[in-house]
Amino acid sequence: MPKTAMLLQFPRKFPADEIEQHVADAATARALVTARRPDLLALLQQRRERISKVPQWQLHDASEVERGENTLLIAFCRLAFRHGSWGTDFHAYHNEEHILEILGTRIDCLLDHIGVNGLQLRDWYLLSLFAAGHDLRQREKPQFVAGVGSNEQASIEETFRILQICGFDDSTALALYKSMALMIAGSTFDARPAPNDLEYNSAELAQSGGALAQRLDRKLDDHLPDWRSDEDLQHALPLALLAADLDTANVAAPFPVFAASAERLCREREMRSHRCLQDESSAAPVLAFLTDGQERYFFDLHRFHSEIGRATFEAAKQENAARLQAQTMALRARIAMQGMPKTGDGVIAIYREVVAGIA
């Protein structure tokens, strides 16, 4: 593990698990994706053709580009097995589809807005690796150091191992490691579980506060006071802000897509809270999440932190503001007239009808 790239000294390590052993190399990952998700290979080919217009592209040989793509394939497969549709611990939001949301549509929006030359070639790769690696771990025992959560720290360490597997040695690619450490750390949401919580409920935190990225400079001042003389970290900080914006840009998606992402997050939250959506105990928290929780997050808590993120996504977010208000008002009104559904599933059924009427 490249200690020089570890920006904070976490009190414990997060070693490789069975999933890492199951998808241990690029050949395994590429075979799995070829068989199960060829659409990811098509996306990478389309992205390669588009990014090849960056001037620095000619300085990189085909093998280096392939190694970069291999890191994405390994991370994708591991998340699909660990918390996605290929495994037994399915998370409705933090799964392989979330990788594709960022890697595909959101980075495409970024490319459309700033152009392929708006960032360096390495930065486009880092944003792609962030998409694939920042949510690799979702089941770590809650712990925070300088605002960085245990899930994020575990994801950083696993991403480092993926880089090493694919031939990116920290002695020659240290800037990649430091950038990824900062970017994934910055994706930590700042609300913490109550002290007696046994789980780190990422779905709960995602609606509870802003990303750590907005305070990374102050955290670095406190814990790594010489960081401003490090050119790699100076370059990585704006990328960390942009990565956090990509992570939360569902608020700027077309309203049906945004609403569907809220439902998935709600489903994961209930699962992580050990409430079954077919039980009466889930009805009230589901309604609260899809009304008060959505309004509070969208209007009070969420911000785009980078200039590029604001320029790319803010206008589309504002277009969703009136639709979200209409959705929450209509959902409350329907339930006031019809009575409270008996289960969370019942609330979600009405929510879907309301969203369809607005979209």
Summary of the structure (lengths in Angstrom):
residues: 359
radius of gyration: 20.2
end to end distance: 48.2
largest distance: 65.0
contacts: 1206
relative contact order: 0.10
helix: 70%
strand: 2%
